[in-house]
Amino acid sequence: MDTPIIFWILFNAFVLLMLALDLGVFNRKAHEISLKEALTWTFIWVFLALVFNTIIFYWKGQQQALEFFTGYLVEKALSIDNIFVFIMIFSYFQIPTKYQHKVLFWGILGALIMRVIFIFAGVALIEKFHFTIYLFGALLIYTGYKMFYHNNATIEPDKNPLIEVFKKFMPVTPHLHEDKFFVKLNGKRFATPLFLVLILIETTDLIFAVDSIPAILAITQDQFIVYTSNVFAILGLRSLYFALAGVVHRFWLLSYGLAVVLVFVGLKMLLIDVYKIPIEWSLIFIATTITGSIMLSLRIRKP
């Protein structure tokens, strides 16, 4: 289902405008994001996504609106899993809260670019080589299995091969220099630990994209729907991080819920030529699983 180029241009112009306002107006100076500010922006991004969902409903119809909402829900839930990793990375490098927003801003900007490449490549593969949909389905089931049985992953930045390679080409200062990614000391250019954190954030999202893009392709292959639902989920990730950073550890069963969701959408891909599961059923199952895992996390203490 092709979408006229003008709608792509208008949507991306909106995204660029929001990013410019974010960095150039509301967060021009480094500061600690308060819970109130984080919750306000989280609400704004969710509200904008729902408004856009309504536009999709009247423009493309109920089916595409349901696909957008289901895709957005899956991406939003998977992004919460990113938050666990972000917390570990920031804690490891002891990054002050007031500098974290800048890292997440540029990290998420890079994530948007990577997601675009993944989305178009994924859709193109499925359209040209239909059998790849089975490979994506198998990948999601395997990922869900790993997530279910390996929930206690730890971050070891010093063992990250990309960090090791980077350090061979550019020296890194042992301490932060406010919110700068690079500094000049004695006429020599150094990267700061803040830039290493940015590299880790980017590589982490690249790994998550391998799971999340096939997951949404199981719901729809409409490139515009896949792209816009991804963008709304990612743009709201920063505010969601600051809103949940202090309590996200309580959602200890969420990873299990996400694992079940990944297995479900993987099976949906594998069965697509035998039986196409209605989008309404998918939405109900995914929403129930994610909500249920969060509610149970709050009611049951982690053993």
C-alpha positions as CSV (number, residue, x, y, z in Angstrom):
1,M,0.0,0.0,0.0
2,D,1.8,3.1,-1.3
3,T,1.5,6.4,0.6
4,P,2.0,9.6,-1.5
5,I,5.4,11.2,-1.0
6,I,3.8,14.4,0.3
7,F,2.7,12.6,3.5
8,W,6.2,11.3,4.1
9,I,7.5,14.8,3.7
10,L,4.9,16.3,6.0
11,F,5.4,13.6,8.7
12,N,9.2,14.0,8.7
13,A,8.9,17.8,8.8
14,F,6.8,17.4,11.9
15,V,9.4,15.1,13.5
16,L,12.2,17.5,12.7
17,L,10.2,20.4,14.1
18,M,9.5,18.5,17.4
19,L,13.2,17.6,17.7
20,A,14.3,21.2,17.0
21,L,11.9,22.4,19.7
22,D,13.1,19.7,22.1
23,L,16.8,20.5,21.8
24,G,16.7,24.1,20.8
25,V,14.0,25.5,23.1
26,F,12.9,23.2,25.9
27,N,16.2,21.6,26.7
28,R,18.8,24.1,25.4
29,K,20.6,24.0,28.8
30,A,21.5,20.8,30.6
31,H,19.3,20.2,33.6
32,E,17.8,17.4,35.6
33,I,14.5,16.3,34.1
34,S,11.9,16.4,36.9
35,L,9.2,13.7,37.3
36,K,6.6,16.3,36.5
37,E,8.3,17.3,33.3
38,A,8.9,13.7,32.2
39,L,5.3,12.7,32.8
40,T,4.1,15.8,31.0
41,W,6.2,15.0,27.9
42,T,5.2,11.3,28.1
43,F,1.5,12.3,28.0
44,I,2.2,14.7,25.1
45,W,3.8,12.0,23.0
46,V,1.1,9.4,23.8
47,F,-1.5,12.1,23.0
48,L,0.1,13.0,19.7
49,A,0.4,9.3,18.8
50,L,-3.4,8.8,19.5
51,V,-4.2,11.9,17.4
52,F,-2.2,10.5,14.5
53,N,-3.9,7.2,15.0
54,T,-7.3,9.0,14.6
55,I,-6.0,10.6,11.4
56,I,-5.0,7.2,10.1
57,F,-8.5,5.9,10.9
58,Y,-10.3,8.6,8.9
59,W,-7.7,8.6,6.1
60,K,-6.7,4.9,5.6
61,G,-9.6,3.1,7.4
62,Q,-10.1,1.0,10.5
63,Q,-7.7,-1.9,9.5
64,Q,-4.7,0.4,9.1
65,A,-5.7,2.3,12.3
66,L,-5.7,-0.9,14.3
67,E,-2.4,-1.9,12.7
68,F,-0.8,1.4,13.7
69,F,-2.1,1.1,17.3
70,T,-1.0,-2.5,17.6
71,G,2.4,-1.7,16.2
72,Y,2.8,1.3,18.4
73,L,1.8,-0.7,21.5
74,V,4.4,-3.4,20.7
75,E,7.2,-0.9,20.0
76,K,6.3,1.1,23.2
77,A,6.4,-2.1,25.3
78,L,9.7,-3.1,23.8
79,S,11.1,0.4,24.4
80,I,10.5,-0.1,28.1
81,D,12.9,-3.0,27.9
82,N,15.5,-0.6,26.5
83,I,15.1,1.5,29.6
84,F,16.5,-1.3,31.8
85,V,19.6,-1.3,29.6
86,F,19.9,2.5,29.6
87,I,19.8,2.6,33.4
88,M,22.6,0.0,33.6
89,I,24.8,2.0,31.1
90,F,24.3,5.3,32.8
91,S,24.9,3.7,36.2
92,Y,28.1,2.0,35.0
93,F,29.6,5.3,33.7
94,Q,28.1,7.3,36.6
95,I,26.5,9.8,34.2
96,P,24.7,12.7,36.1
97,T,21.0,12.9,35.4
98,K,21.3,16.4,33.9
99,Y,23.5,15.1,31.1
100,Q,21.5,12.0,30.3
101,H,18.9,13.9,28.2
102,K,21.5,15.0,25.7
103,V,22.8,11.5,25.2
104,L,19.3,10.1,24.8
105,F,18.4,12.9,22.3
106,W,21.3,12.1,20.0
107,G,21.0,8.4,20.6
108,I,17.4,8.4,19.6
109,L,18.1,10.6,16.5
110,G,20.6,7.9,15.4
111,A,18.0,5.2,16.2
112,L,15.5,6.9,13.9
113,I,17.9,6.7,11.0
114,M,18.7,3.1,11.7
115,R,15.1,2.1,12.0
116,V,14.3,3.7,8.6
117,I,17.0,1.5,7.0
118,F,15.8,-1.6,8.8
119,I,12.1,-1.0,7.9
120,F,12.7,-0.4,4.2
121,A,15.1,-3.3,4.0
122,G,12.8,-5.6,5.8
123,V,9.7,-4.8,3.7
124,A,11.8,-5.0,0.5
125,L,13.0,-8.5,1.5
126,I,9.5,-9.8,2.3
127,E,8.1,-8.4,-1.0
128,K,11.0,-9.8,-3.1
129,F,11.7,-13.0,-1.2
130,H,8.5,-14.1,0.5
131,F,10.3,-16.9,2.4
132,T,12.1,-14.3,4.5
133,I,8.9,-13.8,6.5
134,Y,9.5,-17.3,7.9
135,L,13.1,-16.4,8.8
136,F,11.8,-13.3,10.6
137,G,9.2,-15.4,12.4
138,A,11.8,-18.0,13.5
139,L,14.1,-15.1,14.7
140,L,11.3,-13.7,16.8
141,I,10.5,-17.0,18.4
142,Y,14.2,-17.6,19.2
143,T,14.5,-14.1,20.6
144,G,11.4,-14.6,22.8
145,Y,12.8,-17.9,24.0
146,K,16.1,-16.2,24.9
147,M,14.4,-13.3,26.6
148,F,12.2,-15.7,28.7
149,Y,15.1,-17.7,30.0
150,H,17.9,-15.1,30.1
151,N,16.4,-12.1,32.0
152,N,19.4,-11.3,34.1
153,A,21.7,-9.9,31.4
154,T,24.4,-7.6,32.6
155,I,26.2,-4.7,30.8
156,E,29.9,-5.0,30.5
157,P,30.9,-1.9,28.4
158,D,34.6,-2.6,28.7
159,K,34.1,-5.8,26.7
160,N,32.1,-4.2,24.0
161,P,34.1,-4.7,20.8
162,L,33.0,-1.4,19.3
163,I,34.3,0.5,22.4
164,E,37.6,-1.4,22.2
165,V,38.0,-0.5,18.5
166,F,37.1,3.1,19.1
167,K,39.7,3.5,21.9
168,K,42.4,2.3,19.6
169,F,41.7,5.2,17.2
170,M,40.8,8.0,19.7
171,P,42.0,8.6,23.3
172,V,39.3,8.9,25.9
173,T,39.4,11.2,28.9
174,P,39.0,9.4,32.3
175,H,36.5,12.0,33.5
176,L,33.4,13.9,32.1
177,H,33.8,17.4,30.8
178,E,30.2,18.7,31.5
179,D,27.9,17.6,28.6
180,K,30.7,17.6,25.9
181,F,31.2,14.6,23.7
182,F,34.7,15.8,22.7
183,V,37.3,18.1,24.2
184,K,40.7,19.4,23.3
185,L,43.5,19.0,25.9
186,N,47.0,20.2,25.2
187,G,46.2,20.6,21.5
188,K,45.0,17.0,21.2
189,R,41.4,15.9,20.7
190,F,39.8,13.5,23.2
191,A,36.5,11.8,23.4
192,T,34.8,11.9,26.8
193,P,33.0,9.0,28.6
194,L,29.8,10.6,27.5
195,F,30.5,9.8,23.9
196,L,31.2,6.1,24.9
197,V,27.8,6.1,26.5
198,L,26.3,7.4,23.2
199,I,28.0,4.6,21.3
200,L,26.6,2.0,23.7
201,I,23.1,3.5,23.4
202,E,23.3,3.4,19.6
203,T,24.5,-0.2,19.5
204,T,21.9,-1.3,22.1
205,D,19.1,0.2,19.9
206,L,20.6,-1.6,16.9
207,I,20.3,-4.9,18.7
208,F,16.8,-4.1,19.8
209,A,15.8,-3.1,16.3
210,V,16.7,-6.6,15.1
211,D,13.8,-7.8,17.3
212,S,11.4,-4.9,17.1
213,I,11.3,-4.4,13.3
214,P,10.4,-8.0,12.5
215,A,7.8,-7.9,15.3
216,I,6.0,-5.0,13.7
217,L,6.4,-6.5,10.2
218,A,4.3,-9.4,11.5
219,I,1.5,-6.9,12.2
220,T,1.7,-4.9,8.9
221,Q,3.9,-4.4,5.9
222,D,2.6,-1.0,5.1
223,Q,5.9,1.0,5.2
224,F,4.2,4.2,6.3
225,I,2.4,2.5,9.2
226,V,5.5,0.7,10.3
227,Y,7.6,3.8,10.1
228,T,5.3,6.2,11.9
229,S,4.4,3.8,14.7
230,N,8.1,3.2,15.3
231,V,8.9,6.9,15.3
232,F,6.2,7.8,17.8
233,A,7.3,5.0,20.1
234,I,11.0,6.1,19.9
235,L,10.3,9.9,20.2
236,G,8.5,9.3,23.5
237,L,11.3,7.0,24.8
238,R,13.3,9.8,26.5
239,S,10.5,11.2,28.5
240,L,9.4,7.6,29.4
241,Y,12.9,6.9,30.6
242,F,12.9,9.8,33.0
243,A,9.4,9.0,34.1
244,L,10.1,5.3,34.8
245,A,13.8,5.3,35.7
246,G,13.1,5.1,39.4
247,V,10.4,2.5,39.3
248,V,11.0,0.4,36.2
249,H,12.9,-2.3,38.2
250,R,9.5,-3.1,39.7
251,F,8.2,-4.3,36.3
252,W,10.3,-7.5,36.7
253,L,7.7,-9.7,34.9
254,L,7.5,-7.4,31.8
255,S,10.4,-9.2,30.1
256,Y,8.5,-12.4,30.4
257,G,5.4,-10.8,28.9
258,L,7.4,-9.3,26.0
259,A,8.9,-12.8,25.4
260,V,5.4,-14.2,25.1
261,V,4.5,-11.4,22.7
262,L,7.6,-12.0,20.5
263,V,6.8,-15.7,20.3
264,F,3.2,-14.9,19.4
265,V,4.1,-12.5,16.6
266,G,6.7,-15.0,15.4
267,L,4.0,-17.7,15.2
268,K,1.8,-15.2,13.4
269,M,4.5,-14.8,10.7
270,L,5.0,-18.5,10.3
271,L,1.3,-19.1,9.9
272,I,0.6,-16.2,7.6
273,D,0.1,-18.4,4.5
274,V,-2.0,-20.9,6.4
275,Y,-4.1,-18.7,8.6
276,K,-3.9,-14.9,9.0
277,I,-4.7,-14.0,12.6
278,P,-7.1,-11.0,12.6
279,I,-5.5,-7.8,13.8
280,E,-8.2,-7.4,16.4
281,W,-7.2,-10.7,18.0
282,S,-3.5,-9.7,17.9
283,L,-4.3,-6.3,19.6
284,I,-6.3,-7.9,22.4
285,F,-3.7,-10.6,23.0
286,I,-0.7,-8.2,23.0
287,A,-2.4,-5.6,25.1
288,T,-3.6,-8.2,27.6
289,T,-0.2,-9.8,27.9
290,I,1.7,-6.6,28.4
291,T,-0.8,-5.1,30.8
292,G,-1.1,-8.4,32.7
293,S,2.7,-8.7,33.1
294,I,3.0,-5.1,34.5
295,M,0.0,-5.6,36.9
296,L,1.4,-8.9,38.2
297,S,4.8,-7.3,38.6
298,L,3.3,-4.7,40.9
299,R,1.3,-7.3,42.9
300,I,3.9,-10.0,43.2
301,R,7.3,-9.4,44.8
302,K,10.4,-10.6,42.9
303,P,11.7,-13.7,44.5
